[in-house]
Amino acid sequence: MTELTGLSTTGRVATPNDSDWDAARAAWNLAADQQPRAVAFVEGADDVAAVVRFAAEEGLQVAGQGTGHGAVALGPLDDAILIKTERMRAVDVDADARTARVEAGALAQELGEAAQEHGLCSLPGSSPDVGVVGYTLGGGLNWLGRRYGFACNRVNAIDLVTAGGEARRVDAETDADLFWALRGGGGGYAIVTALHLDLVPIAELYAGALLLPAELGADAVRAYRDWATDVPDEVTSIVRFLHLPPIPEVPEPLRDRPLLTIGAACIGSQAEGEETIAPLRELGEPIMDTFGQIPAAGLNRVHMDPEQPVPGLGHHELIRELSDDAIDAFVGAAGPESGSPLLLAELRQLGGALGRPAEGAGALSHLDAAFVMLGVGLPMTPEMGEAIDRHLDDLHETMAPWGAEGGYFNFAERPGEVETILPPETCARLGEVKRRWDPEGMIQANHAVSPALA
Ligand SMILES: Cc1cc2nc3c(=O)[nH]c(=O)nc-3n(C[C@H](O)[C@H](O)[C@H](O)COP(=O)(O)OP(=O)(O)OC[C@H]3O[C@@H](n4cnc5c(N)ncnc54)[C@H](O)[C@@H]3O)c2cc1C
């Protein structure tokens, strides 16, 4: 029985004694079986501070969670109160300043639509219902990334509650070390209550995807690679093998057949976009072509990511160089002949501003790699989970000869040490921030940093 006597919040606090406990503790990623001591559905910074202070007095830990997209990486919560921020959804756009204040539970699509009303755009990734805060704290690899860099480096201030239970606003001048750590180092240093973001002046752009038969194979991936090497920073793209399940929600022509998809966002006019994409249209007759001039908020849906909770297991690798050999290896392990049990295996294009040191950067400045590879499977049964994990390991091993050092925080979906993701000097600096702001290790997070790393 969880005793929570003395914890007073505006929002609800759920415990294992509640009849809806399983729903209360569930994460967006249904593969995560979270078992915290309690779940606090906070409604503001005062609630967060009350939960953090209560946890400290009781010798418990806390963990922040917006949606649970990253919940598999979070690890055990046996002695933690899970702070769910889904009731804190306000998004306030200042059109003149081109900024937004985004509360901790707001979703990417909600931010995108609020910015769109003012002819502005956030830096969205592929998922409409990912949490803006978790996505941004882990970097924020996005459709405009080669032009504007990682989303974390367009944060100008952060409202948070410290491990000591104190509400503060941090920025480049005030508590600059904490501000630095949270921008790309994940959420292990404080509980964020809101982000202040710079928006970009894009109202619409040319974006979409070609869905092609996967049988086009290595030749098409090589042609894509050559095309991607030449495009300007205004273009960011993703190529992937995709095998959608045989369920009615999937349109019939795409159901249960191996696909090769090439998605891209091209900043500029329709005519410029059409010209940029033209060489890709020559690869073969598409099963579907979704390219067009779209409102910027539509970027969230270009990749057609699921918009409801699903179970997912993933693994990733940074790819130094996508040589012909690397493409053959990738197609062999993930293409139509591979027998892969994965939903998808993709290569997301880096380079441009994603590969250059960002001005005033946080813990993630840029990535020194050409692509990031991500594999994801849907484990509907434990047996499928085992087969998926084995295949993810094989894919990782197959691509290792072309792998770059380190990883990308947000795609590190397995629980694991931050030292395998971020460079040693970044980890040491993060360790110092942890030692200063959370010496007792109160705040749990995916890929948490220990003060001992300092
Ligand atoms: C379908 C899908 C598509 C994705 N696409 C992209 C993409 O295009 N680009 C990209 O970069 N990533 C992408 N990701 C990865 C995603 O950004 C990470 O999983 C991210 O952590 C999710 O944030 P969340 O808040 O939704 O998830 P959560 O699981 O709620 O949060 C993840 C972590 O963020 C921290 N956190 C969240 N809220 C708070 C808070 N209030 N205070 C302190 N810490 C907090 C915690 O450490 C938490 O464990 C994708 C993931 C999925 C499942």
The ligand as an SDF file (V2000), in Angstrom:
LIG
                    3D

 53 58  0  0  0  0  0  0  0  0999 V2000
    6.6780    7.3590  -32.8890 C   0  0  0  0  0  0  0  0  0  0  0  0
    7.8640    8.1620  -32.4140 C   0  0  0  0  0  0  0  0  0  0  0  0
    8.4130    9.1300  -33.2370 C   0  0  0  0  0  0  0  0  0  0  0  0
    9.5120    9.8800  -32.8180 C   0  0  0  0  0  0  0  0  0  0  0  0
   10.0630   10.8140  -33.6510 N   0  0  0  0  0  0  0  0  0  0  0  0
   11.1100   11.5600  -33.2360 C   0  0  0  0  0  0  0  0  0  0  0  0
   11.6830   12.5600  -34.0750 C   0  0  0  0  0  0  0  0  0  0  0  0
   11.2710   12.7560  -35.2050 O   0  0  0  0  0  0  0  0  0  0  0  0
   12.7370   13.2670  -33.5900 N   0  0  0  0  0  0  0  0  0  0  0  0
   13.2260   13.0690  -32.3280 C   0  0  0  0  0  0  0  0  0  0  0  0
   14.1610   13.7580  -31.9280 O   0  0  0  0  0  0  0  0  0  0  0  0
   12.7100   12.1260  -31.5140 N   0  0  0  0  0  0  0  0  0  0  0  0
   11.6650   11.3800  -31.9460 C   0  0  0  0  0  0  0  0  0  0  0  0
   11.1580   10.4180  -31.1260 N   0  0  0  0  0  0  0  0  0  0  0  0
   11.7620   10.1940  -29.8220 C   0  0  0  0  0  0  0  0  0  0  0  0
   11.1030   11.0900  -28.7850 C   0  0  0  0  0  0  0  0  0  0  0  0
   11.4380   12.4410  -29.0510 O   0  0  0  0  0  0  0  0  0  0  0  0
   11.5900   10.7160  -27.3940 C   0  0  0  0  0  0  0  0  0  0  0  0
   11.0890    9.4510  -27.0650 O   0  0  0  0  0  0  0  0  0  0  0  0
   11.1610   11.7350  -26.3620 C   0  0  0  0  0  0  0  0  0  0  0  0
   11.8150   11.4450  -25.1490 O   0  0  0  0  0  0  0  0  0  0  0  0
    9.6750   11.7170  -26.1710 C   0  0  0  0  0  0  0  0  0  0  0  0
    9.2540   12.7490  -25.3290 O   0  0  0  0  0  0  0  0  0  0  0  0
    7.8340   12.6030  -24.5880 P   0  0  0  0  0  0  0  0  0  0  0  0
    7.7330   13.7120  -23.6410 O   0  0  0  0  0  0  0  0  0  0  0  0
    6.7660   12.3940  -25.5980 O   0  0  0  0  0  0  0  0  0  0  0  0
    8.0470   11.1960  -23.8660 O   0  0  0  0  0  0  0  0  0  0  0  0
    8.1860   10.8710  -22.3380 P   0  0  0  0  0  0  0  0  0  0  0  0
    8.4470    9.4030  -22.2780 O   0  0  0  0  0  0  0  0  0  0  0  0
    7.0490   11.4150  -21.5990 O   0  0  0  0  0  0  0  0  0  0  0  0
    9.4820   11.6560  -21.9100 O   0  0  0  0  0  0  0  0  0  0  0  0
   10.7650   11.1760  -22.2390 C   0  0  0  0  0  0  0  0  0  0  0  0
   11.7630   11.6830  -21.2170 C   0  0  0  0  0  0  0  0  0  0  0  0
   11.8130   13.1010  -21.2880 O   0  0  0  0  0  0  0  0  0  0  0  0
   11.9920   13.6390  -20.0000 C   0  0  0  0  0  0  0  0  0  0  0  0
   10.8550   14.4720  -19.6660 N   0  0  0  0  0  0  0  0  0  0  0  0
    9.6220   14.5070  -20.2040 C   0  0  0  0  0  0  0  0  0  0  0  0
    8.8890   15.4620  -19.6140 N   0  0  0  0  0  0  0  0  0  0  0  0
    9.6620   16.0260  -18.6600 C   0  0  0  0  0  0  0  0  0  0  0  0
    9.4990   17.0770  -17.7290 C   0  0  0  0  0  0  0  0  0  0  0  0
    8.3780   17.7600  -17.6430 N   0  0  0  0  0  0  0  0  0  0  0  0
   10.5440   17.3980  -16.9280 N   0  0  0  0  0  0  0  0  0  0  0  0
   11.7160   16.7190  -17.0000 C   0  0  0  0  0  0  0  0  0  0  0  0
   11.9300   15.7250  -17.8680 N   0  0  0  0  0  0  0  0  0  0  0  0
   10.9220   15.3900  -18.6990 C   0  0  0  0  0  0  0  0  0  0  0  0
   12.0880   12.4760  -19.0340 C   0  0  0  0  0  0  0  0  0  0  0  0
   13.4470   12.1500  -18.8340 O   0  0  0  0  0  0  0  0  0  0  0  0
   11.3790   11.3820  -19.7720 C   0  0  0  0  0  0  0  0  0  0  0  0
   11.8030   10.0980  -19.3750 O   0  0  0  0  0  0  0  0  0  0  0  0
   10.0730    9.6540  -31.5380 C   0  0  0  0  0  0  0  0  0  0  0  0
    9.5190    8.6490  -30.7060 C   0  0  0  0  0  0  0  0  0  0  0  0
    8.4460    7.9030  -31.1460 C   0  0  0  0  0  0  0  0  0  0  0  0
    7.8890    6.8380  -30.2310 C   0  0  0  0  0  0  0  0  0  0  0  0
  1  2  1  0
  2  3  1  0
  2 52  2  0
  3  4  2  0
  4  5  1  0
  4 50  1  0
  5  6  2  0
  6  7  1  0
  6 13  1  0
  7  8  2  0
  7  9  1  0
  9 10  1  0
 10 11  2  0
 10 12  1  0
 12 13  2  0
 13 14  1  0
 14 15  1  0
 14 50  1  0
 15 16  1  0
 16 17  1  0
 16 18  1  0
 18 19  1  0
 18 20  1  0
 20 21  1  0
 20 22  1  0
 22 23  1  0
 23 24  1  0
 24 25  2  0
 24 26  1  0
 24 27  1  0
 27 28  1  0
 28 29  2  0
 28 30  1  0
 28 31  1  0
 31 32  1  0
 32 33  1  0
 33 34  1  0
 33 48  1  0
 34 35  1  0
 35 36  1  0
 35 46  1  0
 36 37  1  0
 36 45  1  0
 37 38  2  0
 38 39  1  0
 39 40  1  0
 39 45  2  0
 40 41  1  0
 40 42  2  0
 42 43  1  0
 43 44  2  0
 44 45  1  0
 46 47  1  0
 46 48  1  0
 48 49  1  0
 50 51  2  0
 51 52  1  0
 52 53  1  0
M  END
$$$$
